[in-house]
């Protein structure tokens, strides 16, 4: 059966899913429902132009209309080349004086979406439609040869990704997929779509280009996420949050260099919630900004209080969210906190994490202002993202912190061992200091010392503890 391209609204596309589900019930077959998200597609429009993005949408539509064939050769090279040429031509025409510019591109966008966007493609046992700016809904009946739907979903994912890798198109996109299966995961279109989207959230949280199928744990996880989100305001204003401190040592002489301030949450109902669970919630809903300010103020006040006891040489490191760095007022807030607590800027070190939503894009102006204040800046968990040593030359930073994911394997023959040794050497050539976190064994410590690592942190050297558990008299002697 030849695919027929239609352009109903989302509600009508949802009706198409109802029809596919009805047919699956009638035939006694299972139906896989997948929501596919194009990772970073918005950056195509930003960097390449709307016309380029529109042509890519066309390419995806035509590939899906062909039935999601796995072979990339299903799309002729000549057609791919003409697609790129067409995009370039439309971009040039839109830029000409009197051409209509944005209006022309907007009209072109609507025309592109007639292929697929906010529409549906029905082929033999397959439905595909665009249900959001970057999201596609696909559904396909499963036969006995596909016991779990995995192959069908992989083929759908491949069809979308390969349509974005056409000859002449420089941009490569990955797709994240969440899927549910009728009747295992639901018996209505609402249930199947909702649970596919829930699985997609888990896939996106794991990184780019992942596939996740719905499980009962997803619903439990979602309910807990909602409960945690609803508790954050109360947690902040009722001081349910607290800080723990993990010591950092200078490896050359073994002396204490300072502490990393670690956020903890003792929830009245859930008990202690791991930062790895509640911080992503705070990142998504924006509460990381006021929570981050609270952490900074508490950490600076803690170290300022220690300095009264003759510990002026110590520093405190505080993790900073990418969302905080996007606020132009962030440097002013940091300056106010330092002024209020009486802490010298040289005693504060901010650990910067890579922005997972916009990798390798850091607000240079904000970082420059912080560095001008005298605050130290360090790239946290270096090696786990897309930061490169070459890109670090553009950032006003003082050092790098190597992720435990690398440190934990250096005491055995491994790629991580060579990588860490190389990173330390090259970072020193760039004038950067190195801190290795996650040090748990003496063999790791000795290797880092041999390679010239500057600072170390880990359970072997000291576990996180509450500020009131610190022995200040012993700290003065260390």
DRENZA-632782 format. One record per residue (C-alpha): residue number from 0; residue in one letter; chain; x, y, z. Coordinates in nm, 3 decimals. Layout:
N
R   num   residu   chaine      east     north        up
R   NUM        A        A         X         Y         Z
...
//
This chain:
478
R   num   residu   chaine      east     north        up
R     0        X        A     0.000     0.000     0.000
R     1        X        A     0.144     0.336    -0.098
R     2        X        A     0.177     0.585     0.186
R     3        X        A    -0.066     0.874     0.180
R     4        X        A     0.049     1.205     0.327
R     5        X        A    -0.217     1.396     0.517
R     6        X        A    -0.202     1.714     0.725
R     7        X        A    -0.444     1.695     1.014
R     8        X        A    -0.393     1.884     1.338
R     9        X        A    -0.253     1.705     1.639
R    10        X        A    -0.602     1.603     1.750
R    11        X        A    -0.665     1.448     1.411
R    12        X        A    -0.328     1.277     1.420
R    13        X        A    -0.431     1.138     1.756
R    14        X        A    -0.743     1.004     1.584
R    15        X        A    -0.513     0.825     1.338
R    16        X        A    -0.349     0.655     1.636
R    17        X        A    -0.695     0.550     1.756
R    18        X        A    -0.755     0.391     1.416
R    19        X        A    -0.420     0.210     1.426
R    20        X        A    -0.507     0.082     1.772
R    21        X        A    -0.851    -0.031     1.653
R    22        X        A    -0.692    -0.225     1.367
R    23        X        A    -0.443    -0.386     1.606
R    24        X        A    -0.727    -0.499     1.832
R    25        X        A    -0.921    -0.638     1.536
R    26        X        A    -0.622    -0.831     1.402
R    27        X        A    -0.511    -0.950     1.743
R    28        X        A    -0.166    -0.801     1.688
R    29        X        A     0.043    -0.594     1.922
R    30        X        A     0.120    -0.230     1.844
R    31        X        A     0.437    -0.042     1.930
R    32        X        A     0.391     0.332     1.989
R    33        X        A     0.707     0.541     1.984
R    34        X        A     0.775     0.909     2.045
R    35        X        A     1.097     1.015     1.874
R    36        X        A     1.272     1.337     1.975
R    37        X        A     1.528     1.500     1.746
R    38        X        A     1.816     1.597     1.974
R    39        X        A     1.936     1.955     1.920
R    40        X        A     1.712     2.014     1.616
R    41        X        A     1.646     2.372     1.724
R    42        X        A     2.014     2.443     1.672
R    43        X        A     1.979     2.356     1.304
R    44        X        A     1.738     2.646     1.254
R    45        X        A     1.960     2.874     1.464
R    46        X        A     2.287     2.795     1.289
R    47        X        A     2.184     2.685     0.940
R    48        X        A     1.866     2.881     0.889
R    49        X        A     1.499     2.793     0.876
R    50        X        A     1.509     2.681     0.513
R    51        X        A     1.777     2.424     0.593
R    52        X        A     1.570     2.292     0.883
R    53        X        A     1.260     2.277     0.664
R    54        X        A     1.441     2.065     0.405
R    55        X        A     1.556     1.832     0.678
R    56        X        A     1.194     1.794     0.792
R    57        X        A     1.106     1.704     0.432
R    58        X        A     1.382     1.444     0.429
R    59        X        A     1.249     1.287     0.748
R    60        X        A     0.894     1.292     0.609
R    61        X        A     0.993     1.121     0.285
R    62        X        A     1.195     0.858     0.467
R    63        X        A     0.907     0.778     0.699
R    64        X        A     0.660     0.783     0.411
R    65        X        A     0.874     0.515     0.250
R    66        X        A     0.785     0.294     0.544
R    67        X        A     1.089     0.354     0.763
R    68        X        A     1.315     0.134     0.553
R    69        X        A     1.637     0.054     0.733
R    70        X        A     1.863     0.089     0.429
R    71        X        A     2.000     0.441     0.395
R    72        X        A     2.017     0.385     0.019
R    73        X        A     1.637     0.414     0.007
R    74        X        A     1.697     0.788    -0.034
R    75        X        A     1.869     0.871    -0.368
R    76        X        A     2.189     1.073    -0.341
R    77        X        A     2.074     1.305    -0.617
R    78        X        A     1.758     1.381    -0.423
R    79        X        A     1.965     1.452    -0.114
R    80        X        A     2.189     1.689    -0.303
R    81        X        A     1.893     1.872    -0.454
R    82        X        A     1.746     1.901    -0.105
R    83        X        A     2.054     2.089     0.015
R    84        X        A     2.068     2.303    -0.297
R    85        X        A     1.700     2.385    -0.250
R    86        X        A     1.764     2.489     0.109
R    87        X        A     2.053     2.713     0.006
R    88        X        A     1.849     2.866    -0.276
R    89        X        A     1.556     2.947    -0.047
R    90        X        A     1.791     3.098     0.211
R    91        X        A     1.946     3.328    -0.052
R    92        X        A     1.610     3.427    -0.195
R    93        X        A     1.478     3.513     0.149
R    94        X        A     1.777     3.740     0.216
R    95        X        A     1.725     3.951    -0.096
R    96        X        A     1.580     4.300    -0.046
R    97        X        A     1.205     4.302    -0.102
R    98        X        A     1.183     3.925    -0.108
R    99        X        A     0.967     3.899     0.200
R   100        X        A     1.252     3.754     0.409
R   101        X        A     1.111     3.601     0.725
R   102        X        A     0.761     3.576     0.578
R   103        X        A     0.895     3.370     0.288
R   104        X        A     1.077     3.135     0.522
R   105        X        A     0.771     3.107     0.742
R   106        X        A     0.560     3.013     0.441
R   107        X        A     0.827     2.763     0.340
R   108        X        A     0.817     2.622     0.691
R   109        X        A     0.443     2.566     0.665
R   110        X        A     0.490     2.399     0.327
R   111        X        A     0.759     2.173     0.472
R   112        X        A     0.530     2.074     0.751
R   113        X        A     0.269     1.968     0.497
R   114        X        A     0.487     1.663     0.447
R   115        X        A     0.481     1.558     0.808
R   116        X        A     0.481     1.833     1.071
R   117        X        A     0.158     1.832     1.268
R   118        X        A     0.037     1.577     1.017
R   119        X        A     0.036     1.207     0.960
R   120        X        A     0.170     0.950     0.720
R   121        X        A    -0.017     0.624     0.697
R   122        X        A     0.152     0.335     0.526
R   123        X        A     0.106    -0.039     0.549
R   124        X        A     0.082    -0.109     0.924
R   125        X        A     0.263     0.217     1.004
R   126        X        A     0.162     0.560     1.130
R   127        X        A     0.394     0.860     1.159
R   128        X        A     0.317     1.218     1.252
R   129        X        A     0.486     1.521     1.405
R   130        X        A     0.330     1.608     1.740
R   131        X        A     0.567     1.883     1.849
R   132        X        A     0.850     2.103     1.733
R   133        X        A     1.106     1.823     1.763
R   134        X        A     0.885     1.524     1.842
R   135        X        A     0.741     1.255     1.615
R   136        X        A     0.480     0.991     1.692
R   137        X        A     0.524     0.657     1.518
R   138        X        A     0.316     0.342     1.553
R   139        X        A     0.354     0.004     1.388
R   140        X        A     0.193    -0.336     1.423
R   141        X        A     0.421    -0.615     1.542
R   142        X        A     0.422    -0.967     1.407
R   143        X        A     0.543    -1.284     1.574
R   144        X        A     0.899    -1.225     1.454
R   145        X        A     0.925    -0.914     1.674
R   146        X        A     0.868    -1.036     2.031
R   147        X        A     0.956    -0.711     2.208
R   148        X        A     0.928    -0.439     1.945
R   149        X        A     1.295    -0.355     1.976
R   150        X        A     1.380    -0.408     1.610
R   151        X        A     1.083    -0.201     1.494
R   152        X        A     1.180     0.091     1.718
R   153        X        A     1.544     0.071     1.611
R   154        X        A     1.432     0.085     1.248
R   155        X        A     1.215     0.389     1.321
R   156        X        A     1.504     0.561     1.496
R   157        X        A     1.741     0.474     1.213
R   158        X        A     1.496     0.606     0.955
R   159        X        A     1.479     0.944     1.128
R   160        X        A     1.853     0.972     1.195
R   161        X        A     1.961     0.859     0.850
R   162        X        A     1.724     1.109     0.690
R   163        X        A     1.928     1.376     0.869
R   164        X        A     2.260     1.243     0.734
R   165        X        A     2.199     1.302     0.365
R   166        X        A     2.487     1.381     0.136
R   167        X        A     2.559     1.751     0.140
R   168        X        A     2.404     1.804     0.482
R   169        X        A     2.679     1.875     0.731
R   170        X        A     2.456     1.849     1.037
R   171        X        A     2.420     1.513     1.207
R   172        X        A     2.132     1.466     1.446
R   173        X        A     2.060     1.188     1.689
R   174        X        A     1.716     1.079     1.803
R   175        X        A     1.599     0.982     2.151
R   176        X        A     1.309     0.737     2.165
R   177        X        A     1.047     0.642     2.421
R   178        X        A     0.816     0.353     2.340
R   179        X        A     0.518     0.164     2.476
R   180        X        A     0.346    -0.152     2.351
R   181        X        A    -0.022    -0.242     2.323
R   182        X        A    -0.163    -0.424     2.513
R   183        X        A     0.118    -0.468     2.768
R   184        X        A     0.158    -0.100     2.859
R   185        X        A    -0.194     0.027     2.797
R   186        X        A    -0.516    -0.033     2.610
R   187        X        A    -0.606     0.321     2.510
R   188        X        A    -0.432     0.574     2.288
R   189        X        A    -0.402     0.814     2.582
R   190        X        A    -0.226     0.555     2.795
R   191        X        A     0.010     0.440     2.521
R   192        X        A     0.110     0.791     2.414
R   193        X        A     0.150     0.914     2.771
R   194        X        A     0.366     0.616     2.866
R   195        X        A     0.577     0.647     2.553
R   196        X        A     0.642     1.011     2.646
R   197        X        A     0.729     0.905     3.001
R   198        X        A     0.981     0.656     2.861
R   199        X        A     1.116     0.932     2.635
R   200        X        A     1.187     1.148     2.940
R   201        X        A     1.401     0.866     3.081
R   202        X        A     1.579     0.822     2.748
R   203        X        A     1.662     1.193     2.725
R   204        X        A     1.789     1.190     3.084
R   205        X        A     2.037     0.915     2.991
R   206        X        A     2.197     1.119     2.713
R   207        X        A     2.156     1.152     2.338
R   208        X        A     2.033     0.887     2.098
R   209        X        A     1.895     0.647     2.361
R   210        X        A     1.595     0.413     2.337
R   211        X        A     1.381     0.337     2.642
R   212        X        A     1.069     0.123     2.667
R   213        X        A     0.804     0.202     2.925
R   214        X        A     0.808     0.012     3.253
R   215        X        A     0.598     0.032     3.570
R   216        X        A     0.897     0.188     3.740
R   217        X        A     0.858     0.486     3.505
R   218        X        A     0.520     0.573     3.656
R   219        X        A     0.658     0.537     4.007
R   220        X        A     0.957     0.748     3.909
R   221        X        A     0.731     1.015     3.758
R   222        X        A     0.510     1.026     4.068
R   223        X        A     0.815     1.066     4.289
R   224        X        A     0.954     1.337     4.057
R   225        X        A     0.626     1.531     4.091
R   226        X        A     0.629     1.491     4.470
R   227        X        A     0.989     1.610     4.495
R   228        X        A     0.915     1.907     4.271
R   229        X        A     0.617     2.006     4.485
R   230        X        A     0.832     1.992     4.800
R   231        X        A     1.117     2.217     4.687
R   232        X        A     0.973     2.551     4.791
R   233        X        A     0.898     2.418     5.139
R   234        X        A     1.239     2.253     5.161
R   235        X        A     1.418     2.579     5.087
R   236        X        A     1.220     2.799     5.324
R   237        X        A     1.198     2.544     5.606
R   238        X        A     1.573     2.474     5.584
R   239        X        A     1.543     2.106     5.501
R   240        X        A     1.859     2.145     5.294
R   241        X        A     2.201     2.122     5.457
R   242        X        A     2.566     2.112     5.357
R   243        X        A     2.831     1.846     5.400
R   244        X        A     3.201     1.905     5.346
R   245        X        A     3.449     1.675     5.176
R   246        X        A     3.817     1.760     5.224
R   247        X        A     4.053     1.832     4.934
R   248        X        A     4.427     1.780     4.983
R   249        X        A     4.735     1.916     4.812
R   250        X        A     4.916     1.610     4.682
R   251        X        A     5.270     1.753     4.697
R   252        X        A     5.278     1.780     5.077
R   253        X        A     4.953     1.617     5.189
R   254        X        A     4.823     1.938     5.348
R   255        X        A     4.456     2.029     5.355
R   256        X        A     4.363     2.267     5.077
R   257        X        A     3.994     2.314     5.154
R   258        X        A     3.651     2.159     5.120
R   259        X        A     3.388     2.093     4.859
R   260        X        A     3.042     2.200     4.978
R   261        X        A     2.794     1.921     4.899
R   262        X        A     2.418     1.974     4.913
R   263        X        A     2.202     1.733     5.113
R   264        X        A     1.823     1.707     5.153
R   265        X        A     1.655     1.533     5.444
R   266        X        A     1.292     1.515     5.329
R   267        X        A     1.035     1.474     5.611
R   268        X        A     0.855     1.197     5.418
R   269        X        A     1.117     1.044     5.185
R   270        X        A     1.416     1.077     5.418
R   271        X        A     1.754     1.154     5.264
R   272        X        A     1.715     1.217     4.890
R   273        X        A     2.028     1.174     4.680
R   274        X        A     2.147     1.487     4.495
R   275        X        A     2.152     1.282     4.175
R   276        X        A     1.774     1.251     4.213
R   277        X        A     1.662     1.598     4.321
R   278        X        A     1.911     1.820     4.137
R   279        X        A     1.777     1.728     3.789
R   280        X        A     1.430     1.822     3.915
R   281        X        A     1.562     2.157     4.038
R   282        X        A     1.739     2.212     3.706
R   283        X        A     1.423     2.154     3.507
R   284        X        A     1.186     2.368     3.714
R   285        X        A     1.432     2.651     3.781
R   286        X        A     1.456     2.606     4.157
R   287        X        A     1.826     2.541     4.114
R   288        X        A     1.878     2.919     4.100
R   289        X        A     1.751     3.008     4.452
R   290        X        A     1.881     2.679     4.591
R   291        X        A     2.222     2.748     4.436
R   292        X        A     2.232     3.093     4.595
R   293        X        A     2.149     2.938     4.933
R   294        X        A     2.431     2.684     4.893
R   295        X        A     2.679     2.956     4.799
R   296        X        A     2.586     3.173     5.096
R   297        X        A     2.599     2.884     5.342
R   298        X        A     2.935     2.762     5.210
R   299        X        A     3.094     3.107     5.223
R   300        X        A     2.960     3.167     5.573
R   301        X        A     3.094     2.829     5.686
R   302        X        A     3.446     2.898     5.561
R   303        X        A     3.440     3.255     5.692
R   304        X        A     3.359     3.116     6.037
R   305        X        A     3.649     2.871     6.012
R   306        X        A     3.891     3.151     5.931
R   307        X        A     3.831     3.298     6.273
R   308        X        A     4.014     2.992     6.407
R   309        X        A     4.324     3.057     6.199
R   310        X        A     4.229     2.869     5.882
R   311        X        A     4.269     3.159     5.639
R   312        X        A     4.456     2.943     5.388
R   313        X        A     4.161     2.716     5.312
R   314        X        A     3.922     2.746     5.017
R   315        X        A     3.568     2.623     4.960
R   316        X        A     3.446     2.488     4.626
R   317        X        A     3.082     2.520     4.524
R   318        X        A     2.908     2.357     4.228
R   319        X        A     2.736     2.599     3.992
R   320        X        A     2.451     2.506     3.760
R   321        X        A     2.460     2.604     3.391
R   322        X        A     2.124     2.770     3.454
R   323        X        A     2.281     2.998     3.715
R   324        X        A     2.554     3.102     3.474
R   325        X        A     2.294     3.209     3.218
R   326        X        A     2.180     3.482     3.458
R   327        X        A     2.369     3.808     3.383
R   328        X        A     2.315     3.909     3.747
R   329        X        A     2.498     3.601     3.879
R   330        X        A     2.838     3.776     3.921
R   331        X        A     2.670     4.054     4.122
R   332        X        A     2.501     3.797     4.344
R   333        X        A     2.835     3.626     4.408
R   334        X        A     2.996     3.962     4.493
R   335        X        A     2.714     4.040     4.737
R   336        X        A     2.750     3.703     4.910
R   337        X        A     3.126     3.750     4.948
R   338        X        A     3.073     4.100     5.085
R   339        X        A     2.803     3.985     5.330
R   340        X        A     3.007     3.692     5.462
R   341        X        A     3.344     3.870     5.460
R   342        X        A     3.509     3.592     5.258
R   343        X        A     3.791     3.679     5.021
R   344        X        A     3.715     3.598     4.654
R   345        X        A     4.044     3.406     4.640
R   346        X        A     3.898     3.158     4.890
R   347        X        A     3.601     3.073     4.669
R   348        X        A     3.622     2.822     4.385
R   349        X        A     3.323     2.766     4.157
R   350        X        A     3.295     2.430     3.982
R   351        X        A     3.132     2.465     3.641
R   352        X        A     2.947     2.175     3.487
R   353        X        A     2.897     2.133     3.116
R   354        X        A     2.557     2.248     2.995
R   355        X        A     2.388     1.926     2.878
R   356        X        A     2.126     2.119     2.686
R   357        X        A     2.384     2.331     2.506
R   358        X        A     2.716     2.144     2.525
R   359        X        A     3.035     2.348     2.495
R   360        X        A     2.840     2.674     2.520
R   361        X        A     2.938     2.866     2.832
R   362        X        A     2.843     3.231     2.903
R   363        X        A     3.187     3.381     2.851
R   364        X        A     3.093     3.727     2.977
R   365        X        A     2.966     3.590     3.310
R   366        X        A     3.279     3.377     3.357
R   367        X        A     3.503     3.672     3.271
R   368        X        A     3.332     3.889     3.532
R   369        X        A     3.369     3.620     3.799
R   370        X        A     3.737     3.575     3.721
R   371        X        A     3.787     3.954     3.735
R   372        X        A     3.646     3.951     4.089
R   373        X        A     3.921     3.709     4.189
R   374        X        A     3.698     3.402     4.214
R   375        X        A     3.857     3.077     4.100
R   376        X        A     3.684     2.881     3.820
R   377        X        A     3.720     2.508     3.756
R   378        X        A     3.561     2.277     3.497
R   379        X        A     3.396     1.996     3.693
R   380        X        A     3.391     1.629     3.584
R   381        X        A     3.624     1.696     3.296
R   382        X        A     3.631     1.409     3.047
R   383        X        A     3.265     1.308     3.072
R   384        X        A     3.127     1.570     2.831
R   385        X        A     3.233     1.727     2.505
R   386        X        A     3.481     1.977     2.648
R   387        X        A     3.822     1.947     2.485
R   388        X        A     4.157     2.083     2.596
R   389        X        A     4.159     2.300     2.286
R   390        X        A     3.827     2.462     2.378
R   391        X        A     3.951     2.532     2.730
R   392        X        A     4.191     2.794     2.598
R   393        X        A     3.890     3.015     2.527
R   394        X        A     3.758     3.002     2.885
R   395        X        A     3.891     3.215     3.175
R   396        X        A     3.939     2.918     3.408
R   397        X        A     4.198     2.817     3.667
R   398        X        A     4.178     2.442     3.652
R   399        X        A     4.009     2.111     3.577
R   400        X        A     3.854     1.847     3.797
R   401        X        A     3.887     1.493     3.665
R   402        X        A     3.574     1.281     3.700
R   403        X        A     3.574     0.972     3.927
R   404        X        A     3.469     0.779     3.615
R   405        X        A     3.831     0.815     3.501
R   406        X        A     4.010     0.814     3.836
R   407        X        A     3.866     0.482     3.953
R   408        X        A     4.038     0.285     3.673
R   409        X        A     4.388     0.432     3.674
R   410        X        A     4.535     0.169     3.909
R   411        X        A     4.494    -0.100     3.640
R   412        X        A     4.588    -0.124     3.272
R   413        X        A     4.317     0.079     3.100
R   414        X        A     4.252     0.359     2.854
R   415        X        A     4.152     0.580     3.147
R   416        X        A     4.501     0.546     3.293
R   417        X        A     4.663     0.691     2.982
R   418        X        A     4.396     0.958     2.942
R   419        X        A     4.438     1.090     3.297
R   420        X        A     4.817     1.101     3.266
R   421        X        A     4.788     1.286     2.935
R   422        X        A     4.526     1.533     3.062
R   423        X        A     4.741     1.625     3.362
R   424        X        A     5.045     1.690     3.142
R   425        X        A     4.858     1.892     2.879
R   426        X        A     4.659     2.091     3.135
R   427        X        A     4.981     2.198     3.307
R   428        X        A     5.113     2.320     2.973
R   429        X        A     4.802     2.539     2.951
R   430        X        A     4.872     2.674     3.299
R   431        X        A     4.579     2.491     3.459
R   432        X        A     4.573     2.312     3.794
R   433        X        A     4.430     1.961     3.822
R   434        X        A     4.212     1.807     4.092
R   435        X        A     4.137     1.434     4.080
R   436        X        A     3.814     1.331     4.252
R   437        X        A     3.700     0.982     4.346
R   438        X        A     4.038     0.868     4.485
R   439        X        A     3.969     0.551     4.686
R   440        X        A     4.293     0.351     4.689
R   441        X        A     4.654     0.428     4.776
R   442        X        A     4.768     0.300     4.435
R   443        X        A     4.558     0.568     4.267
R   444        X        A     4.700     0.834     4.497
R   445        X        A     5.058     0.732     4.422
R   446        X        A     5.004     0.735     4.046
R   447        X        A     4.845     1.080     4.060
R   448        X        A     5.136     1.200     4.270
R   449        X        A     5.382     1.055     4.018
R   450        X        A     5.203     1.228     3.729
R   451        X        A     5.210     1.565     3.902
R   452        X        A     4.841     1.602     3.988
R   453        X        A     4.790     1.908     4.210
R   454        X        A     4.499     1.815     4.437
R   455        X        A     4.308     1.500     4.533
R   456        X        A     3.969     1.425     4.682
R   457        X        A     3.796     1.099     4.766
R   458        X        A     3.672     0.856     5.030
R   459        X        A     4.023     0.731     5.101
R   460        X        A     4.122     1.081     5.210
R   461        X        A     3.801     1.183     5.381
R   462        X        A     3.428     1.125     5.355
R   463        X        A     3.176     1.410     5.346
R   464        X        A     3.085     1.529     5.694
R   465        X        A     2.869     1.797     5.850
R   466        X        A     3.042     2.127     5.933
R   467        X        A     2.983     2.079     6.307
R   468        X        A     3.163     1.743     6.288
R   469        X        A     3.489     1.902     6.172
R   470        X        A     3.774     1.905     6.424
R   471        X        A     3.901     2.260     6.379
R   472        X        A     4.199     2.210     6.610
R   473        X        A     4.332     1.924     6.397
R   474        X        A     4.265     2.126     6.082
R   475        X        A     4.492     2.404     6.208
R   476        X        A     4.773     2.150     6.242
R   477        X        A     4.721     1.991     5.899
//
